[in-house]
């Protein structure tokens, strides 16, 4: 069970990461990256961000690129949140495939 503080910090990180990815993906045509969920550990040291990537065929390549640049993303997040958070958590990114799963279930039910 997450505390109120964890939820507030997770929402703050989610909002800022969404803004950062929106600015980065404007340069790449036909690619959309959105942050669906951020879960933060109880000691506030690790934040797991689940990303929804469109088109899903490029998701593996994009998530590897994002994980390779996680330190620079954390640094930029730190400059954005320096007045709100004392310690910026380590970031880990994962693919959120829940929309693909929902679409697959929907197709199976229509048959």
TORRO-610943 format. One record per atom (N, C-alpha, C, O): y, z, x; residue number from 1; atom name. Coordinates in Angstrom, 3 decimals. Layout:
BEGIN
Y, Z, X, NUM, CA
...
END
This chain:
BEGIN
-1.180, 0.000, 0.838, 1, N
0.000, 0.000, 0.000, 1, CA
1.245, 0.000, 0.884, 1, C
1.380, 0.819, 1.793, 1, O
2.133, -0.919, 0.603, 2, N
3.331, -1.041, 1.411, 2, CA
4.437, -0.145, 0.880, 2, C
4.587, 0.035, -0.329, 2, O
5.201, 0.408, 1.794, 3, N
6.312, 1.270, 1.412, 3, CA
7.516, 0.424, 1.019, 3, C
7.538, -0.788, 1.229, 3, O
8.502, 1.079, 0.451, 4, N
9.729, 0.394, 0.055, 4, CA
10.439, -0.176, 1.274, 4, C
10.990, -1.275, 1.218, 4, O
10.427, 0.552, 2.354, 5, N
11.074, 0.087, 3.587, 5, CA
10.387, -1.166, 4.113, 5, C
11.056, -2.114, 4.521, 5, O
9.060, -1.178, 4.107, 6, N
8.325, -2.355, 4.552, 6, CA
8.666, -3.565, 3.687, 6, C
8.861, -4.665, 4.203, 6, O
8.737, -3.364, 2.387, 7, N
9.058, -4.462, 1.474, 7, CA
10.460, -5.006, 1.718, 7, C
10.663, -6.220, 1.706, 7, O
11.426, -4.124, 1.940, 8, N
12.797, -4.560, 2.186, 8, CA
12.908, -5.347, 3.479, 8, C
13.570, -6.384, 3.523, 8, O
12.267, -4.863, 4.526, 9, N
12.317, -5.559, 5.811, 9, CA
11.578, -6.888, 5.717, 9, C
12.037, -7.887, 6.270, 9, O
10.451, -6.914, 5.030, 10, N
9.689, -8.153, 4.869, 10, CA
10.508, -9.195, 4.113, 10, C
10.509, -10.366, 4.494, 10, O
11.194, -8.799, 3.063, 11, N
12.031, -9.743, 2.309, 11, CA
13.197, -10.248, 3.152, 11, C
13.560, -11.421, 3.073, 11, O
13.784, -9.362, 3.959, 12, N
14.887, -9.754, 4.829, 12, CA
14.421, -10.776, 5.867, 12, C
15.097, -11.776, 6.107, 12, O
13.276, -10.524, 6.473, 13, N
12.722, -11.450, 7.467, 13, CA
12.347, -12.768, 6.802, 13, C
12.579, -13.834, 7.372, 13, O
11.770, -12.710, 5.601, 14, N
11.388, -13.921, 4.880, 14, CA
12.612, -14.793, 4.598, 14, C
12.564, -16.010, 4.781, 14, O
13.687, -14.183, 4.163, 15, N
14.907, -14.930, 3.854, 15, CA
15.459, -15.599, 5.105, 15, C
15.809, -16.779, 5.074, 15, O
15.540, -14.861, 6.196, 16, N
16.112, -15.425, 7.421, 16, CA
15.217, -16.508, 8.020, 16, C
15.716, -17.528, 8.496, 16, O
13.898, -16.296, 7.999, 17, N
12.990, -17.329, 8.505, 17, CA
13.081, -18.588, 7.657, 17, C
13.032, -19.697, 8.188, 17, O
13.212, -18.430, 6.350, 18, N
13.350, -19.591, 5.464, 18, CA
14.593, -20.394, 5.809, 18, C
14.548, -21.623, 5.871, 18, O
15.697, -19.703, 6.034, 19, N
16.935, -20.389, 6.419, 19, CA
16.773, -21.113, 7.758, 19, C
17.236, -22.242, 7.918, 19, O
16.115, -20.457, 8.716, 20, N
15.911, -21.065, 10.025, 20, CA
15.044, -22.316, 9.927, 20, C
15.370, -23.343, 10.523, 20, O
13.942, -22.240, 9.179, 21, N
13.060, -23.391, 9.054, 21, CA
13.710, -24.515, 8.255, 21, C
13.438, -25.689, 8.506, 21, O
14.563, -24.169, 7.298, 22, N
15.272, -25.185, 6.531, 22, CA
16.187, -25.998, 7.440, 22, C
16.250, -27.222, 7.328, 22, O
16.894, -25.320, 8.337, 23, N
17.768, -26.023, 9.267, 23, CA
16.972, -26.879, 10.253, 23, C
17.390, -27.986, 10.593, 23, O
15.825, -26.368, 10.711, 24, N
15.012, -27.109, 11.667, 24, CA
14.355, -28.327, 11.045, 24, C
14.247, -29.365, 11.697, 24, O
13.914, -28.225, 9.795, 25, N
13.193, -29.342, 9.181, 25, CA
14.114, -30.405, 8.607, 25, C
13.641, -31.462, 8.187, 25, O
15.414, -30.153, 8.577, 26, N
16.334, -31.202, 8.140, 26, CA
16.291, -32.382, 9.103, 26, C
16.470, -33.528, 8.691, 26, O
16.055, -32.107, 10.381, 27, N
15.981, -33.173, 11.382, 27, CA
14.699, -33.991, 11.240, 27, C
14.675, -35.170, 11.595, 27, O
13.634, -33.375, 10.724, 28, N
12.354, -34.059, 10.559, 28, CA
12.262, -34.568, 9.123, 28, C
12.209, -33.778, 8.181, 28, O
12.245, -35.879, 8.964, 29, N
12.195, -36.418, 7.604, 29, CA
10.773, -36.351, 7.059, 29, C
9.810, -36.637, 7.771, 29, O
10.655, -35.977, 5.806, 30, N
9.359, -35.940, 5.145, 30, CA
8.545, -34.690, 5.399, 30, C
7.368, -34.651, 5.042, 30, O
9.128, -33.666, 6.004, 31, N
8.408, -32.423, 6.286, 31, CA
9.170, -31.276, 5.637, 31, C
10.392, -31.182, 5.750, 31, O
8.430, -30.407, 4.956, 32, N
9.024, -29.239, 4.314, 32, CA
8.222, -28.005, 4.696, 32, C
7.009, -27.961, 4.491, 32, O
8.893, -27.009, 5.247, 33, N
8.255, -25.753, 5.629, 33, CA
8.939, -24.636, 4.857, 33, C
10.155, -24.463, 4.948, 33, O
8.151, -23.874, 4.095, 34, N
8.710, -22.733, 3.371, 34, CA
7.889, -21.489, 3.683, 34, C
6.682, -21.563, 3.913, 34, O
8.555, -20.364, 3.686, 35, N
7.910, -19.092, 3.964, 35, CA
7.522, -18.477, 2.628, 35, C
8.385, -18.082, 1.844, 35, O
6.209, -18.399, 2.370, 36, N
5.774, -17.897, 1.069, 36, CA
5.687, -16.377, 1.045, 36, C
6.107, -15.756, 0.068, 36, O
5.152, -15.762, 2.099, 37, N
4.996, -14.305, 2.133, 37, CA
5.181, -13.818, 3.569, 37, C
4.772, -14.483, 4.521, 37, O
5.798, -12.654, 3.709, 38, N
5.852, -11.953, 4.996, 38, CA
5.276, -10.567, 4.773, 38, C
5.713, -9.839, 3.882, 38, O
4.301, -10.210, 5.580, 39, N
3.711, -8.867, 5.513, 39, CA
3.977, -8.191, 6.846, 39, C
3.755, -8.772, 7.908, 39, O
4.453, -6.963, 6.776, 40, N
4.822, -6.239, 7.984, 40, CA
3.913, -5.030, 8.138, 40, C
3.541, -4.390, 7.155, 40, O
3.561, -4.723, 9.379, 41, N
2.665, -3.603, 9.659, 41, CA
3.382, -2.278, 9.386, 41, C
4.612, -2.233, 9.387, 41, O
2.626, -1.198, 9.152, 42, N
3.256, 0.095, 8.841, 42, CA
4.177, 0.624, 9.941, 42, C
5.135, 1.340, 9.650, 42, O
3.898, 0.279, 11.202, 43, N
4.773, 0.749, 12.279, 43, CA
5.908, -0.231, 12.587, 43, C
6.642, -0.043, 13.557, 43, O
6.053, -1.274, 11.767, 44, N
7.124, -2.268, 11.859, 44, CA
7.107, -3.062, 13.165, 44, C
8.146, -3.572, 13.584, 44, O
5.958, -3.176, 13.810, 45, N
5.901, -3.874, 15.093, 45, CA
5.409, -5.307, 14.977, 45, C
5.681, -6.119, 15.860, 45, O
4.692, -5.637, 13.912, 46, N
4.142, -6.982, 13.741, 46, CA
4.453, -7.474, 12.334, 46, C
4.232, -6.770, 11.349, 46, O
4.970, -8.699, 12.261, 47, N
5.218, -9.339, 10.967, 47, CA
4.376, -10.603, 10.901, 47, C
4.454, -11.460, 11.781, 47, O
3.569, -10.712, 9.847, 48, N
2.749, -11.901, 9.620, 48, CA
3.441, -12.747, 8.559, 48, C
3.631, -12.317, 7.421, 48, O
3.813, -13.957, 8.957, 49, N
4.495, -14.871, 8.036, 49, CA
3.532, -15.975, 7.625, 49, C
2.927, -16.633, 8.471, 49, O
3.397, -16.170, 6.326, 50, N
2.528, -17.211, 5.786, 50, CA
3.402, -18.381, 5.358, 50, C
4.281, -18.238, 4.509, 50, O
3.146, -19.546, 5.961, 51, N
3.983, -20.715, 5.751, 51, CA
3.269, -21.741, 4.882, 51, C
2.084, -22.020, 5.067, 51, O
4.009, -22.293, 3.939, 52, N
3.517, -23.385, 3.122, 52, CA
4.155, -24.660, 3.672, 52, C
5.379, -24.784, 3.706, 52, O
3.318, -25.605, 4.102, 53, N
3.804, -26.801, 4.790, 53, CA
3.439, -28.033, 3.969, 53, C
2.298, -28.201, 3.539, 53, O
4.439, -28.891, 3.764, 54, N
4.213, -30.162, 3.066, 54, CA
4.637, -31.286, 3.983, 54, C
5.740, -31.204, 4.525, 54, O
3.876, -32.302, 4.198, 55, N
2.543, -32.575, 3.690, 55, CA
1.487, -31.751, 4.413, 55, C
1.635, -31.441, 5.596, 55, O
0.440, -31.404, 3.712, 56, N
-0.573, -30.511, 4.270, 56, CA
-1.380, -31.172, 5.380, 56, C
-2.073, -30.478, 6.124, 56, O
-1.309, -32.500, 5.511, 57, N
-2.038, -33.177, 6.585, 57, CA
-1.451, -32.846, 7.954, 57, C
-2.159, -32.910, 8.959, 57, O
-0.163, -32.494, 8.008, 58, N
0.492, -32.154, 9.275, 58, CA
0.530, -30.653, 9.530, 58, C
1.119, -30.215, 10.519, 58, O
-0.081, -29.862, 8.666, 59, N
0.086, -28.410, 8.741, 59, CA
-0.456, -27.804, 10.028, 59, C
0.184, -26.923, 10.602, 59, O
-1.622, -28.254, 10.499, 60, N
-2.199, -27.696, 11.730, 60, CA
-1.290, -27.953, 12.929, 60, C
-1.057, -27.062, 13.746, 60, O
-0.780, -29.178, 13.025, 61, N
0.089, -29.547, 14.143, 61, CA
1.382, -28.736, 14.115, 61, C
1.842, -28.259, 15.152, 61, O
1.963, -28.582, 12.935, 62, N
3.232, -27.866, 12.809, 62, CA
3.047, -26.379, 13.083, 62, C
3.881, -25.771, 13.753, 62, O
1.965, -25.780, 12.575, 63, N
1.750, -24.344, 12.783, 63, CA
1.488, -24.045, 14.257, 63, C
1.904, -22.997, 14.751, 63, O
0.813, -24.938, 14.961, 64, N
0.604, -24.753, 16.401, 64, CA
1.923, -24.823, 17.147, 64, C
2.154, -24.052, 18.079, 64, O
2.793, -25.745, 16.742, 65, N
4.103, -25.866, 17.366, 65, CA
4.947, -24.614, 17.111, 65, C
5.635, -24.129, 18.010, 65, O
4.889, -24.103, 15.894, 66, N
5.661, -22.903, 15.547, 66, CA
5.137, -21.700, 16.327, 66, C
5.931, -20.919, 16.851, 66, O
3.813, -21.536, 16.414, 67, N
3.248, -20.416, 17.169, 67, CA
3.559, -20.525, 18.655, 67, C
3.717, -19.506, 19.327, 67, O
3.650, -21.747, 19.178, 68, N
3.996, -21.929, 20.586, 68, CA
5.448, -21.509, 20.854, 68, C
5.781, -21.072, 21.956, 68, O
6.298, -21.646, 19.846, 69, N
7.711, -21.287, 19.993, 69, CA
8.055, -19.964, 19.309, 69, C
9.210, -19.739, 18.948, 69, O
7.072, -19.094, 19.127, 70, N
7.290, -17.836, 18.397, 70, CA
8.306, -16.933, 19.096, 70, C
9.066, -16.228, 18.431, 70, O
8.325, -16.948, 20.426, 71, N
9.278, -16.083, 21.142, 71, CA
10.720, -16.529, 20.920, 71, C
11.604, -15.691, 20.743, 71, O
10.964, -17.823, 20.928, 72, N
12.331, -18.301, 20.694, 72, CA
12.741, -18.079, 19.237, 72, C
13.909, -17.812, 18.954, 72, O
11.779, -18.191, 18.308, 73, N
12.066, -17.914, 16.899, 73, CA
12.410, -16.435, 16.724, 73, C
13.325, -16.088, 15.976, 73, O
11.670, -15.565, 17.417, 74, N
11.941, -14.129, 17.345, 74, CA
13.322, -13.817, 17.922, 74, C
14.044, -12.975, 17.386, 74, O
13.690, -14.494, 19.015, 75, N
15.005, -14.282, 19.620, 75, CA
16.116, -14.684, 18.654, 75, C
17.094, -13.955, 18.489, 75, O
15.964, -15.850, 18.013, 76, N
16.974, -16.298, 17.057, 76, CA
17.038, -15.364, 15.849, 76, C
18.117, -15.082, 15.328, 76, O
15.875, -14.890, 15.410, 77, N
15.839, -13.931, 14.307, 77, CA
16.555, -12.639, 14.714, 77, C
17.257, -12.028, 13.908, 77, O
16.375, -12.239, 15.948, 78, N
17.038, -11.042, 16.455, 78, CA
18.549, -11.178, 16.479, 78, C
19.267, -10.220, 16.193, 78, O
19.038, -12.373, 16.821, 79, N
20.494, -12.562, 16.826, 79, CA
21.050, -12.564, 15.403, 79, C
22.187, -12.145, 15.185, 79, O
20.266, -13.027, 14.441, 80, N
20.715, -13.027, 13.049, 80, CA
20.674, -11.630, 12.433, 80, C
21.519, -11.295, 11.603, 80, O
19.699, -10.816, 12.831, 81, N
19.488, -9.509, 12.205, 81, CA
19.874, -8.341, 13.107, 81, C
19.459, -7.210, 12.852, 81, O
20.647, -8.585, 14.141, 82, N
20.925, -7.525, 15.112, 82, CA
21.686, -6.336, 14.537, 82, C
21.593, -5.229, 15.066, 82, O
22.438, -6.556, 13.458, 83, N
23.178, -5.452, 12.858, 83, CA
22.389, -4.754, 11.749, 83, C
22.820, -3.718, 11.242, 83, O
21.228, -5.320, 11.367, 84, N
20.461, -4.743, 10.273, 84, CA
19.170, -4.092, 10.724, 84, C
18.712, -3.131, 10.105, 84, O
18.569, -4.605, 11.802, 85, N
17.321, -4.044, 12.317, 85, CA
17.507, -3.641, 13.773, 85, C
18.153, -4.339, 14.555, 85, O
16.934, -2.517, 14.110, 86, N
17.023, -2.058, 15.491, 86, CA
15.994, -2.761, 16.363, 86, C
16.302, -3.168, 17.483, 86, O
14.778, -2.906, 15.859, 87, N
13.697, -3.559, 16.600, 87, CA
13.194, -4.731, 15.764, 87, C
12.858, -4.575, 14.590, 87, O
13.148, -5.900, 16.385, 88, N
12.648, -7.090, 15.711, 88, CA
11.136, -7.148, 15.936, 88, C
10.688, -7.104, 17.082, 88, O
10.348, -7.246, 14.875, 89, N
8.885, -7.240, 15.049, 89, CA
8.378, -8.528, 15.699, 89, C
9.032, -9.570, 15.650, 89, O
7.203, -8.426, 16.304, 90, N
6.528, -9.598, 16.849, 90, CA
6.104, -10.471, 15.671, 90, C
5.629, -9.966, 14.654, 90, O
6.279, -11.777, 15.815, 91, N
6.000, -12.694, 14.714, 91, CA
4.683, -13.423, 14.931, 91, C
4.390, -13.901, 16.028, 91, O
3.894, -13.499, 13.859, 92, N
2.665, -14.281, 13.852, 92, CA
2.706, -15.161, 12.614, 92, C
3.013, -14.691, 11.518, 92, O
2.395, -16.445, 12.795, 93, N
2.497, -17.399, 11.706, 93, CA
1.114, -17.905, 11.305, 93, C
0.261, -18.172, 12.151, 93, O
0.917, -18.029, 10.002, 94, N
-0.346, -18.492, 9.441, 94, CA
-0.055, -19.517, 8.352, 94, C
1.032, -19.536, 7.775, 94, O
-1.043, -20.371, 8.079, 95, N
-0.902, -21.362, 7.022, 95, CA
-1.246, -20.703, 5.689, 95, C
-2.275, -20.041, 5.558, 95, O
-0.379, -20.891, 4.712, 96, N
-0.646, -20.423, 3.349, 96, CA
-1.193, -21.607, 2.564, 96, C
-0.445, -22.504, 2.174, 96, O
-2.492, -21.603, 2.337, 97, N
-3.123, -22.723, 1.648, 97, CA
-3.424, -22.408, 0.180, 97, C
-4.302, -23.026, -0.424, 97, O
-2.708, -21.465, -0.379, 98, N
-2.975, -21.083, -1.766, 98, CA
-2.648, -22.214, -2.740, 98, C
-3.324, -22.356, -3.759, 98, O
-1.619, -23.026, -2.447, 99, N
-1.291, -24.136, -3.342, 99, CA
-2.387, -25.194, -3.319, 99, C
-2.713, -25.766, -4.359, 99, O
-2.960, -25.463, -2.149, 100, N
-4.078, -26.409, -2.067, 100, CA
-5.279, -25.877, -2.830, 100, C
-5.979, -26.634, -3.504, 100, O
-5.519, -24.577, -2.726, 101, N
-6.634, -23.946, -3.429, 101, CA
-6.443, -24.041, -4.953, 101, C
-7.387, -24.339, -5.684, 101, O
-5.234, -23.788, -5.413, 102, N
-4.934, -23.879, -6.841, 102, CA
-5.125, -25.306, -7.334, 102, C
-5.672, -25.525, -8.415, 102, O
-4.678, -26.272, -6.547, 103, N
-4.830, -27.677, -6.920, 103, CA
-6.305, -28.076, -6.998, 103, C
-6.708, -28.820, -7.892, 103, O
-7.101, -27.579, -6.061, 104, N
-8.531, -27.887, -6.059, 104, CA
-9.221, -27.297, -7.296, 104, C
-10.037, -27.964, -7.932, 104, O
-8.892, -26.049, -7.630, 105, N
-9.466, -25.400, -8.815, 105, CA
-9.045, -26.161, -10.079, 105, C
-9.852, -26.364, -10.987, 105, O
-7.793, -26.572, -10.126, 106, N
-7.298, -27.323, -11.279, 106, CA
-8.059, -28.637, -11.454, 106, C
-8.404, -29.011, -12.575, 106, O
-8.320, -29.333, -10.354, 107, N
-9.087, -30.587, -10.422, 107, CA
-10.519, -30.333, -10.892, 107, C
-11.074, -31.111, -11.668, 107, O
-11.106, -29.244, -10.417, 108, N
-12.474, -28.932, -10.835, 108, CA
-12.556, -28.590, -12.324, 108, C
-13.534, -28.935, -12.987, 108, O
-11.552, -27.926, -12.838, 109, N
-11.536, -27.562, -14.256, 109, CA
-11.306, -28.780, -15.160, 109, C
-11.753, -28.788, -16.307, 109, O
-10.623, -29.792, -14.660, 110, N
-10.354, -30.985, -15.453, 110, CA
-11.566, -31.904, -15.582, 110, C
-11.605, -32.749, -16.477, 110, O
-12.545, -31.753, -14.710, 111, N
-13.711, -32.639, -14.723, 111, CA
-14.627, -32.360, -15.866, 111, C
-15.653, -33.025, -16.011, 111, O
END
